[in-house]
């Protein structure tokens, strides 16, 4: 098979530089992107999101807590109704 054919079925994560299958098993869906997938693979995306949340929590603990409490209340009301 030609290398171009193989690479079209693969997608490279810019964070960990691994070539993974171009699928929702390896990348989260993202409607705004041309291929419909996030640029980071699932493990890198998760790590990025958690690190941003931790940084926000350390930078603004009161605002973070207020947001999380309001989000919890919104989801509780949504499930209750």
Order of alpha helices (4+ residues) and beta strands (2+ residues): alpha-beta-beta-beta-beta-alpha-alpha
